[in-house]
Amino acid sequence: MLPSPPPATPLRGDIKADWVILGAGLAGLAAARRLAELQPDASIALVEARRVGFGAAGRNSGFMIDLPHDLNSHDYTGDRTKDLQQIRLNRGAIDYLRDIVQRHSIDCDWREQGKLHGAVEKHGIKALEAFAKGLSGLDEPYSTLNAAEMKAVTGTDFYQAGLHAPGAVLVQPAALVRGLAAALPENVQLYEDTAVHSIETGARHVLVTDHGRIQSPRLILANNAYASQFGGLGLKGNILPVYTYGSLSRQLRPDELERLGGEESWGLIPADPMGTTVRRMGFGRICIRNSFVYRPGITAGRQHLARVKAAHQRSFERRFSMLPGIDMEYTWGGALCLTRNGGTPFGEIAPGVFSAVCQNGLGLTSGTTSGKLIAEYAVGIESELLDIMLQIPKPASNPPEPLLGLGVRSTLAWKEWHAGSEL
Ligand SMILES: Cc1cc2nc3c(=O)[nH]c(=O)nc-3n(C[C@H](O)[C@H](O)[C@H](O)COP(=O)(O)OP(=O)(O)OC[C@H]3O[C@@H](n4cnc5c(N)ncnc54)[C@H](O)[C@@H]3O)c2cc1C
């Protein structure tokens, strides 16, 4: 929906750089900026297979989440110490991005309006109660909403109970990442439309692309789920490429918006982590996100997209029966990178190879944190946030295929079934 970006600069020929960063999503953009801040004289090559914003970093639901948000857990909170540390990391990312957005006047519909959690049925209501208890234990503010109050915000009587937590920020993610890329410091050279096909690690790592090669002694991996495609890095099998899908309704007309009622902009996370995330965007469209599918080949799958679109249409109609016949104008999928234990391979995974991959579904904050902190780690800067990051466990190892695929698919299917009408 944004205007076309200016022409890309793909890599042509062989270059050398002090640093190379693979992937210009949230993690890659944050790593590039932080490195450039710390080493203004270093040459930094940032390589992106597509245009910035065309991948998951630009095509997500735009929740910048400050609170713990474990997709595996029904109450979203767990160990108090770990939760408080997670909150510090997430808020560090929000503060960092807020500062950049303000300094560079990035127009990305930045809204400090928090997030709603919505429950539809009994088990969802129970999950919200557990979440509220967890938040009280963390001394985090929140307010609860009954069905009528949920309707006053969302316009629909679909939700029986809700909880509002004020710390999350909502953004237009494509505008955010495009703005971040345009505001990169001068010693970062961004090569878009430049897919890396192979990586040879050594004293000088060599990254081979369609029309060139990059040599650099230091490589930062910020390619999230796609890191599983490069065999020699020891990540394959431990990080799980899982797709989730989004749809955006067509623009609602003024009479339709009036019929819908509620507030002009809100974002709702389902009480069940496998349920449906819904956002009413400030510009009058509704965004639906649900469905998790294990896709080790990292493609959305055309046939699957058609099925997802129909499922999203049903999710929309169940919630917004006052708006019949509204088409989902866009439907897409994007790769998340999950691990079984919520761990991350953050750190130096081979001499001169640093990993900022695997955001466990929370790329806006975790991706930014991983990227910023990996740059600090790689140049030897110490900080409390970095200490916290280094304490996060490494990914649990997994059984080989086909057992792995069977396990992930059946777990996802069971959880989706359990989500019931929260979907
Ligand atoms: C529909 C949907 C909704 C979501 N909603 C939210 C949300 O509300 N809040 C939230 O926090 N997260 C959300 N996410 C997750 C979030 O988008 C990701 O976690 C985030 O994008 C991860 O950021 P990243 O920079 O680590 O990786 P990515 O955004 O995946 O970036 C990696 C980049 O590396 C590039 N790359 C990969 N391989 C190569 C190669 N060989 N050569 C060159 N470049 C390469 C890719 O093109 C990509 O741009 C959602 C995701 C989807 C799909």
The ligand as an ORCA input file, in Angstrom:
! r2SCAN-3c Opt
* xyz 0 1
  C       1.702    -12.296      9.311
  C       2.733    -12.027     10.373
  C       2.389    -11.273     11.499
  C       3.356    -11.021     12.481
  N       3.050    -10.157     13.499
  C       4.013     -9.747     14.346
  C       3.770     -8.740     15.315
  O       2.689     -8.177     15.388
  N       4.765     -8.400     16.167
  C       6.011     -8.985     16.098
  O       6.882     -8.635     16.895
  N       6.284     -9.918     15.166
  C       5.336    -10.307     14.287
  N       5.621    -11.223     13.314
  C       6.959    -11.815     13.301
  C       7.992    -10.860     12.732
  O       7.589    -10.386     11.470
  C       9.333    -11.564     12.603
  O       9.651    -12.148     13.838
  C      10.397    -10.570     12.194
  O      10.211    -10.159     10.869
  C      11.787    -11.166     12.368
  O      12.720    -10.156     12.049
  P      14.153    -10.560     11.533
  O      14.839     -9.339     11.119
  O      14.829    -11.424     12.544
  O      13.875    -11.540     10.298
  P      13.139    -11.258      8.916
  O      12.174    -10.172      9.044
  O      12.665    -12.578      8.407
  O      14.336    -10.732      8.028
  C      15.288    -11.600      7.494
  C      15.670    -11.029      6.139
  O      16.719    -11.821      5.608
  C      16.544    -11.868      4.210
  N      17.238    -13.051      3.696
  C      16.970    -14.331      3.994
  N      17.786    -15.145      3.311
  C      18.581    -14.361      2.563
  C      19.611    -14.625      1.616
  N      19.990    -15.871      1.313
  N      20.224    -13.569      1.018
  C      19.869    -12.281      1.332
  N      18.876    -11.992      2.207
  C      18.243    -13.014      2.812
  C      15.036    -11.984      4.035
  O      14.628    -11.581      2.739
  C      14.523    -11.087      5.138
  O      14.220     -9.786      4.687
  C       4.671    -11.542     12.350
  C       5.008    -12.293     11.222
  C       4.063    -12.524     10.244
  C       4.466    -13.310      9.030
*
